[in-house]
Amino acid sequence: MFLALLKRDIVFNKLSSAILCSFVMLAATLVAAAFCIIAEMSGASTVFYAEADPPHYFQMVTGDIDQQAIDAFSNANELVDEQQTLELLGIDNSHIYYADDLDPYADSIMEMSFVTQSTSFDYLLDEQNAVASVQPGQVLAPLYTIDAFGLAAGDQLTIRDGDFILILTVAGFLRDSQMNPSLVSSKRFLVCTEDYNLLKANTGEVEYMVEFKLLDQSRTGEFALEYLESGLPSGVAITLPMISLMNALSGGLSAVVLIFASLLLIAIALLCLRFTILASLEEEYREVGVMKAIGIAPRQISRLYKTKYYALGAASCLVGYGLSFAFASFFTASVRLYMGNAQVSWATFLLPAIGVLLVFLVIVAFCAVVFRRLRKVSAVEAIRGIDQRGRLRQGFLPLHHSRSIHPSLLLGIRDVLIRLPSYLTPIIVVLLSCFLIIVPLNTLNTIRSPQFVTYAGIGDCDALITLRYSADIDRRFQDALAVLADDPDVSVFAERVTANYQVLNPEGAYENLGIQNGDFSIFPLPYIAGRAPQSAQEIALSFLTADGYAKSVGDPIEIRVDADLVTLTVSGIYQDITNNGRSAQAMLPYQPEDVLWYTILLKFSEGVDQDAKLASFSDRFAPVKVNDVTSFTSQAMTSTINQFESVTRVVLIIAIAINALITGLFLKMLLAKDHRQIVIMKGLGLPNSSIRLQYLTSLVVCLIVSLGLGIVAANTLGESLVGLLLRNLGAARIEFVVDLVGGFILCPLLLSLAVLLTAVFSLGSIKRYENHGVFE
């Protein structure tokens, strides 16, 4: 009998059961997909690093090196397992032509280097994660060039410097454990030894990667100190944790956003689950009363309903578990592209299963709470169709006080105010949906905006010119400054010189830090705390540098300058997502051999053709990188922008679908509860259109409240949440550049249309309401 009643109930309430299954399946799919993404990212990175075998510590060094001294240091150091020195032939972007483009991408912020395959470790991998090899006349390009330049296998890559021309065929693309992410401004192309020697003899500047594999990776900090104290050439120091962090943040940023979005959508789905149960109970209120009247115990009635929802929930969770792998696959496409496929393991299936189990346990807990109300149902009142909680307070906003508002409008407003708890579910769902759509949209708009350059430690300027190491770099820098000083099209410019200094860290050891020197009153940065340095006794630290050194404004910090130890005072803390988020600004003397790069920030006069001017600077100061700030940020954040675009589109579609479903479900429950009241109004002569207008007014009031709260929350709380997300990149306090059209008009309009169109369709059932049994 019990199973027969259960089967009859499911068959009789096909629509409610289907809606319930849809919501539970969505919740299970999202949670399992989030766990699936985590498992795939972890598995893919494990396989990727095992094949690529990246170094634990390396130095990017320019100028001449003494390999014999490096070998002697490595042989004498008990921490070193293996050492190798790789050459990178840096070729200026103005000399590289991609595919059929007649002009080079001279304004690219990336430093393009040509290398040969490593023989010991730090291997460049092909698209099958095998150690890559290349034939003469061929080149393997970094994956970044697919998005940035539209490069495809079979295209030709031309290197042209004066009379020298070398044409290479793109044989495929490579995965680089160190330089995969777009946030890393260096990229490696793989060529054979013969082609490399030909290039080296005719163009480019050689840079070295002095790499070490250690016996104990946990002692990397100790080894870094020993390397610096050895007097060996040093430049930019990189460690394996830095490499792992950049790969994880770049490849997994969309996964993190999706996980956050999943949590909100799961909350919405659980609200919908509760709503589905309540709607079913409203429809079956009389049946519950009859069962009580014939002597069925409340516990047995509760068990009947619980079994139904447990069965539906379990089936939906299993379907959601299966769908989660396809859903997660869509969002891990970039992970597979840049790291390859994860090795299938127990975690691949167990972690999503744990997520699904959590959803089912939440369903069980929800059902236990919701079905407590069955114990309070009176058999007589249930059979009569009376719900005490649905009675309205009399005298609130009486109709005779209103002469200017249509009675149906007033009744709609009055209903929301009196039965606010009943309307909380659609209000919360629309609020969360609005928040969920606008936060990724505003984040995307912020990343795309010219102001985002300030998060890269660069002031609000029009363009920047960067000169990397070359034999005559100081002379070329001074020449560029002289030209800009005499150029009437340039209204103001400022020079920055980034050099290596040794800074005392909290462990009492000195480590290299690139410190930018110049006049920071020109093109100032927005500071999280404090201000820019104003004298040679002050220094400003990036957020991650200050965090790593445990420094705040006013604290002293010890730095080695020209072999002397000086103590500077921290004047301010700013945000910087470049150079692994670790940088500083000061006014210190520097030695030419310690200079990492020169930068010139500039702003043009009114009416100047900036593109033409930048092109002329690129030709005149070559080899040099000349970028407008918009292209600088878009190139550095290419993969991040693409990921946010995908997430925003998917979230928008899901949010609209959920709002349409919850609106239909809410009105179904509300009309079932108000059946007696609706029939009375029709009996009094109210037309169907007036009754529909009353309910539409209630929904419009809910929309206004929820959308308003959602927009405010997205632009306040959303900023803080994105700041937490980007904290490890070096941007802890994000200020949204709001998309007024998308965030304040388009998205709320789409949500409103989904709600109102569903409401109009659902309220059509009012015309079928009759008075049979209502007055009996």
Secondary structure as GFF3:
##gff-version 3
##sequence-region A 1 776
A	DSSP	alpha_helix	2	12	.	.	.	ID=ss1
A	DSSP	alpha_helix	14	52	.	.	.	ID=ss2
A	DSSP	beta_strand	57	62	.	.	.	ID=ss3
A	DSSP	alpha_helix	67	76	.	.	.	ID=ss4
A	DSSP	beta_strand	80	91	.	.	.	ID=ss5
A	DSSP	three_ten_helix	93	95	.	.	.	ID=ss6
A	DSSP	beta_strand	96	98	.	.	.	ID=ss7
A	DSSP	beta_strand	111	115	.	.	.	ID=ss8
A	DSSP	beta_strand	138	142	.	.	.	ID=ss9
A	DSSP	alpha_helix	144	149	.	.	.	ID=ss10
A	DSSP	beta_strand	156	161	.	.	.	ID=ss11
A	DSSP	beta_strand	164	174	.	.	.	ID=ss12
A	DSSP	beta_strand	186	190	.	.	.	ID=ss13
A	DSSP	alpha_helix	193	202	.	.	.	ID=ss14
A	DSSP	beta_strand	205	214	.	.	.	ID=ss15
A	DSSP	three_ten_helix	217	219	.	.	.	ID=ss16
A	DSSP	alpha_helix	220	229	.	.	.	ID=ss17
A	DSSP	beta_strand	236	239	.	.	.	ID=ss18
A	DSSP	alpha_helix	240	283	.	.	.	ID=ss19
A	DSSP	alpha_helix	285	293	.	.	.	ID=ss20
A	DSSP	alpha_helix	298	331	.	.	.	ID=ss21
A	DSSP	alpha_helix	333	339	.	.	.	ID=ss22
A	DSSP	alpha_helix	346	370	.	.	.	ID=ss23
A	DSSP	three_ten_helix	371	376	.	.	.	ID=ss24
A	DSSP	alpha_helix	379	384	.	.	.	ID=ss25
A	DSSP	three_ten_helix	388	390	.	.	.	ID=ss26
A	DSSP	three_ten_helix	399	401	.	.	.	ID=ss27
A	DSSP	alpha_helix	407	418	.	.	.	ID=ss28
A	DSSP	alpha_helix	420	448	.	.	.	ID=ss29
A	DSSP	three_ten_helix	450	455	.	.	.	ID=ss30
A	DSSP	beta_strand	463	467	.	.	.	ID=ss31
A	DSSP	alpha_helix	473	485	.	.	.	ID=ss32
A	DSSP	beta_strand	490	504	.	.	.	ID=ss33
A	DSSP	beta_strand	510	518	.	.	.	ID=ss34
A	DSSP	beta_strand	527	530	.	.	.	ID=ss35
A	DSSP	beta_strand	538	542	.	.	.	ID=ss36
A	DSSP	alpha_helix	543	549	.	.	.	ID=ss37
A	DSSP	beta_strand	556	561	.	.	.	ID=ss38
A	DSSP	beta_strand	564	574	.	.	.	ID=ss39
A	DSSP	three_ten_helix	579	581	.	.	.	ID=ss40
A	DSSP	beta_strand	584	586	.	.	.	ID=ss41
A	DSSP	three_ten_helix	592	594	.	.	.	ID=ss42
A	DSSP	beta_strand	595	604	.	.	.	ID=ss43
A	DSSP	alpha_helix	610	620	.	.	.	ID=ss44
A	DSSP	beta_strand	625	628	.	.	.	ID=ss45
A	DSSP	alpha_helix	629	636	.	.	.	ID=ss46
A	DSSP	alpha_helix	638	673	.	.	.	ID=ss47
A	DSSP	alpha_helix	675	683	.	.	.	ID=ss48
A	DSSP	alpha_helix	688	725	.	.	.	ID=ss49
A	DSSP	three_ten_helix	727	729	.	.	.	ID=ss50
A	DSSP	alpha_helix	740	741	.	.	.	ID=ss51
A	DSSP	pi_helix	742	746	.	.	.	ID=ss52
A	DSSP	alpha_helix	747	762	.	.	.	ID=ss53
A	DSSP	three_ten_helix	763	768	.	.	.	ID=ss54
###
